[in-house]
Amino acid sequence: MIDDFEDGLGVACSFCHAEQKGSHKLDYASDAKPEKSIARNMMRMTLKLNARYFQVHRPGLGDPGLVITCATCHQGKPRPDLSAEGQ
């Protein structure tokens, strides 16, 4: 599942996870970085899309049956390219 984020967004864990104070270790429990909250919302969105429109029953992150994933929009970039939106 972690590889899905790295591949889909082209980022490392530190993109969403803050470092522990006085250390370069990641504090996975911390919600200090806004990117972590955004990622949670995006994960919920992809699971809902898969369940509602693609009938993926009880979808889970990293499930190989998911039709919509992070990579669907991000295509390996930290922020999706919205320039093609509406075309």
PyMOL commands that set and color helices and strands:
alter all, ss='L'
color gray80, all
select helices_A, chain A and resi 2-9+13-15+34-54+70-74
alter helices_A, ss='H'
color red, helices_A
deselect
rebuild
show_as cartoon
